[in-house]
Amino acid sequence: MKLASFSKDGRHSYGAVRDGGIVDLGCRLGERTPTLRRLLTAGALAEAAHLATEATPDVPLSAVTFQPVIPDPDKIICVGLNYRDHVAETGRTVTEKPALFARFPGSQVGHLQPLVRPKVSEQFDYEGEMAVVIGTGGRHIPAQRALAHVAGYACYNEGSIRDWQRHTGQFLSGKTFAGTGGFGPWLVTADEIPDPSRLTLETRLNGEVVQRTTTDLMITPVPELIAYISTILPLLPGDVIITGTPGGVGAKRTPPLWMKPGDVAEVEISGIGCLRNPVVAEAA
């Protein structure tokens, strides 16, 4: 099942994507689960799947504005340097434990919505990644049971403002500018992706392939990431883990390749879909 958050005519909702449209689950399930995060918290995925199977789409995909898959997560945990080719191109060394940092919900936009290059920088870089959305929360989750806690997977473009990222040794200042992270187009539930290490990820800028990898090449795979992060603090339904980008980022090309206004960035993952975002300049 594909689940998307969206807005239409000023109303925010979520629903199941099928037959070129969306079955509006937010409308059908009402106040009990008004958002996708609340649906996951209520453990109501099976109920949503039944409704989606029985109903016909309420609105075509072309008539909605896509929101970030989870517009209101409790936390977004990003993993840095999780592919060896990216570690090599940065000149760093592989760390024993995963490098973690945070993004904030206000830094995200949905599918087809513009990524915003801030007016303080021209060094706007792409980072195609796979997002993991938690369905069942927990603390000290064992790696061997971690995938049972996953609601599903989505595409992510973890847009980075490289000069601000280098202001200090901490990544956050360059990683959470408003409107720089694309999250979508939808969540594909875990029953359709039993093994997230068997996917292909490709990033394209204006149709040109700039990153390509398979997810089995992650240094720390998804189950171990969940185990590690859940040891630090409890994971909650709707939490998002951004699993890291492969080599090929724009900052390490000669000359550097930055996203600029007028560009179109795409992140496509097999079995999930294609996240597409135009790039615009921040308004004066």
Disulfide bonds with the S-S distance in Angstrom:
none
